[in-house]
Amino acid sequence: MHYDYGKLRVDTAKKVHLKDYATCEDGGFTKKSAKKEIKQNIKELKKLQEMFYADDRYSLLIILQARDAAGKDGVIRHVMSGINPQGCRVHSFKTPTKNELEHDYFWRHYQVLPQRGMIEIFNRSHYENVLATKVNPQWILNERIPGYESVEMIDQQFWDDRYEAINAIEKHLHHNGMRILKFFLNVSKEEQKGRFLSRIEEPDKNWKFSSDDLHARAQWDAYDKAFEEMLEKTSRPYAPWYVIPADKKFFARVAVGDIILELFRSLDLRYPPAESPEILAKAKADLLME
């Protein structure tokens, strides 16, 4: 089944309004057909990842941003389940530590960027520094940035400088062989409510719920504005954002998997040249004579 994922890609020439992007869409898939698509994607991705690793020219950074309970963990688990763990890592970023706050905000992310041939998945990322901190600007004060010693000093120019810096870093990474895909899982407020209630009502899901989740939910409108500005100012041809409808988990998983595969297919991956037939024949003969 063919679906036009181009319409989920953020158009940098337009003003971004989240209300213009769907939260509940199935893309023409049913749960059954989505399961089949995901299975086929895993099989192809496994083959392409081996070639990607052997080719050793590119690396891949996958960024997942979303509200709480949008399904980031499920996307990682289902889409990447067939990947060789030696070639793929997942990194989840929590509240910065004291040591991390002694450096610029991108420092801890730079430490775990993928080397050539590797895939790295960021479950949350450097974008928290223009999302969570934008909604809660008092957290910026923990970074002790000269000239920004109070919340009142943190103006729009501060955020514009951060967007510009992120774009410059990602452009630099792209020019050096890193391919970057960024996914915002767009879940509705009603669907998030249902998932929170499920976490509260089902004992084996209680561990997933935190009272902090409700604090962020109370800031829904502020996060809307932060997400919109982030998408508009940091989606670039070399590092595009895709807004993925996330109310139906099966479609979100299919969409992310299909988009990753589209990228792999576009890279003209190839295995490095093998030894000449003569050398291989001699090596075989030598081994058989042992």
C-alpha positions in Angstrom: 0.0 0.0 0.0 1.4 3.4 -0.9 0.8 6.4 1.3 2.1 9.9 0.6 4.3 10.6 3.6 5.3 13.9 2.0 2.3 15.5 3.5 3.5 14.7 7.0 6.8 16.5 6.3 6.9 20.0 7.7 7.0 22.6 4.9 9.5 25.2 5.9 7.8 27.8 3.6 4.6 27.7 5.6 3.6 28.8 9.1 3.1 25.7 11.3 -0.1 25.2 13.2 -0.6 21.8 14.8 -4.3 22.0 14.2 -3.5 21.6 10.5 -1.9 18.2 11.2 -4.0 15.0 12.0 -3.6 13.2 15.3 -5.9 10.3 14.3 -5.3 8.7 10.9 -4.9 5.1 9.8 -3.4 5.8 6.3 -5.7 3.2 4.8 -4.2 0.5 7.1 -6.1 -1.8 9.5 -4.4 -3.3 12.5 -3.9 -6.5 10.5 -2.5 -4.9 7.4 -0.3 -2.6 9.5 1.1 -5.6 11.3 2.0 -7.2 8.0 3.6 -4.0 6.7 5.7 -3.7 9.9 6.8 -7.3 9.5 7.9 -6.6 5.9 9.6 -3.4 6.9 11.6 -5.2 9.6 12.8 -7.8 7.1 13.9 -5.2 4.6 15.4 -2.9 7.2 17.5 -5.7 8.6 19.0 -6.4 5.1 19.6 -2.7 4.4 21.1 -2.1 7.9 23.8 -4.8 7.2 24.7 -3.0 3.9 24.6 0.4 5.7 27.1 -0.9 8.3 29.3 -2.4 5.7 29.1 0.7 3.4 30.5 2.7 6.3 30.0 6.1 4.6 26.9 7.3 6.4 25.4 7.3 9.9 21.8 7.8 10.9 20.3 9.9 13.7 16.6 9.3 14.4 15.0 11.8 16.8 11.7 11.2 18.5 9.9 14.0 20.2 6.4 13.9 21.6 4.1 14.6 24.5 3.9 12.1 27.3 2.2 8.8 26.4 2.4 9.5 22.6 4.1 6.1 21.9 7.8 6.8 21.4 8.9 3.6 23.2 6.4 1.5 21.2 7.7 2.9 17.9 11.2 2.1 18.8 10.3 -1.4 20.0 8.2 -2.4 16.9 10.0 -0.6 14.1 13.6 -1.5 15.1 13.0 -5.0 16.5 14.8 -6.7 13.6 17.9 -4.4 13.8 21.2 -5.9 14.8 21.9 -4.3 18.2 25.6 -4.0 17.4 24.6 -1.4 14.8 21.9 0.5 16.6 21.6 2.2 20.0 18.8 4.0 21.8 19.5 6.9 24.1 16.9 8.5 26.4 17.7 11.9 27.8 16.5 12.7 31.3 16.9 15.9 33.4 20.5 17.2 32.9 22.9 16.2 35.6 25.1 18.6 37.5 28.1 17.6 35.3 26.1 18.1 32.1 25.0 21.5 33.2 28.7 22.5 33.4 28.7 22.3 29.6 26.7 23.8 26.8 23.3 22.1 26.3 24.4 20.2 23.2 27.4 18.6 24.9 25.7 15.5 26.3 24.0 14.8 23.0 27.2 15.1 21.0 28.8 12.4 23.2 26.4 9.8 21.8 26.0 10.8 18.2 26.4 7.7 15.8 29.6 6.9 14.1 29.6 5.9 10.5 27.6 2.7 9.8 25.7 3.2 13.0 22.1 4.1 13.8 21.3 6.2 16.9 17.8 6.8 18.2 17.3 9.8 20.5 14.2 9.3 22.7 13.8 13.0 23.4 16.8 15.0 22.4 18.5 18.4 22.2 15.1 19.8 21.2 14.0 19.7 24.9 16.2 22.8 25.1 13.7 24.7 23.0 10.6 22.8 24.3 10.6 22.0 28.0 12.8 25.0 28.8 10.8 27.3 26.6 7.6 26.4 28.5 9.5 26.6 31.8 12.1 29.3 31.2 13.2 29.3 34.8 15.1 26.0 34.0 17.4 28.0 31.8 18.8 29.7 34.9 20.4 26.3 35.8 22.7 26.6 32.8 24.2 29.8 34.2 24.6 31.5 30.8 26.2 34.9 31.0 23.7 37.7 30.2 20.7 35.5 31.2 20.7 35.7 35.0 16.9 36.1 35.2 13.8 34.9 33.4 13.1 38.4 32.3 16.3 38.4 30.2 15.2 35.3 28.2 13.6 37.0 25.2 12.7 35.8 21.7 16.2 36.5 20.4 17.5 33.9 22.9 15.2 31.2 21.4 16.0 32.3 17.8 19.7 32.0 18.5 19.1 28.4 19.8 17.1 27.5 16.7 19.9 28.9 14.5 22.6 27.0 16.5 20.7 23.7 16.2 20.3 24.2 12.5 24.0 24.9 12.1 25.0 21.8 14.1 22.6 19.5 12.1 23.8 21.0 8.8 27.4 20.4 9.8 26.6 16.7 10.8 24.8 16.2 7.5 27.7 17.5 5.5 29.9 15.0 7.3 27.7 12.0 6.3 25.1 11.9 9.0 21.5 11.6 7.9 18.9 13.0 10.3 15.2 12.1 10.5 13.1 13.8 13.1 9.6 12.6 14.1 7.1 14.5 16.2 4.4 12.0 17.4 1.2 14.1 17.4 -1.2 12.7 20.0 -4.5 14.3 20.8 -5.4 15.6 24.3 -8.3 13.1 24.5 -6.1 10.1 23.5 -3.4 11.1 26.0 -6.1 11.2 28.7 -7.2 7.7 27.9 -3.6 6.4 28.0 -2.9 8.1 31.3 -6.1 6.6 32.8 -5.0 3.2 31.5 -1.6 3.6 33.3 -3.4 4.5 36.5 -6.1 1.8 36.4 -3.9 -1.2 35.3 -1.4 -2.2 38.0 1.2 -3.5 35.6 1.3 0.0 33.9 1.4 2.1 37.1 5.2 2.4 36.8 4.7 4.3 33.6 2.8 7.1 35.2 4.3 10.1 36.9 2.6 13.1 38.5 4.9 15.2 36.4 2.9 14.0 33.4 -0.1 15.9 34.6 2.0 19.1 35.2 3.0 19.0 31.5 -0.6 18.3 30.4 -1.7 21.4 32.3 0.7 23.3 30.0 -0.8 21.9 26.9 -1.4 25.2 25.1 2.1 26.5 25.9 3.6 23.3 24.6 1.5 23.6 21.4 3.2 27.0 20.7 6.6 25.6 21.5 6.2 22.6 19.3 4.9 24.8 16.4 7.8 27.2 16.6 10.3 24.4 16.9 8.9 22.6 13.8 8.7 25.7 11.8 12.2 27.0 12.6 14.2 23.7 12.6 12.7 21.6 9.8 15.3 21.8 7.0 15.9 19.7 3.9 19.0 18.2 5.5 17.1 17.4 8.8 13.4 17.3 8.2 10.6 17.0 10.7 7.7 14.7 10.2 4.5 15.2 12.2 3.2 11.6 12.7 -0.5 11.1 13.7 -0.1 9.1 16.9 -3.6 8.3 18.2 -3.6 5.0 16.3 -0.3 3.4 17.4 -0.3 0.9 14.5 -0.2 3.7 11.9 2.5 5.7 13.7 4.7 2.6 13.7 4.1 2.0 10.0 4.7 5.6 9.1 8.0 5.9 10.9 9.2 2.5 9.5 8.3 3.4 5.9 10.0 6.8 6.1 13.2 5.3 7.5 13.2 2.8 4.7 12.7 5.5 2.1 15.8 7.2 3.4 17.9 3.9 3.3 16.7 3.2 -0.3 17.9 6.7 -1.4 21.5 6.3 -0.2 22.8 4.0 -3.0 24.2 1.7 -0.4 26.8 -0.9 -1.5 29.1 -3.5 0.0 32.8 -2.6 -0.2 34.8 -4.2 -3.0 35.7 -7.9 -2.2 39.1 -9.4 -2.7 39.9 -10.5 -6.3 38.7 -14.0 -7.3 42.3 -15.1 -7.5 43.0 -14.1 -3.9 39.8 -15.7 -2.7 40.7 -19.0 -4.6 44.2 -19.1 -3.1 42.8 -18.4 0.4 40.3 -21.2 0.0 43.0 -23.6 -1.2 45.3 -22.7 1.7 42.6 -23.3 4.2 41.7 -26.6 2.7 45.3 -27.7 2.9 45.6 -27.1 6.6 
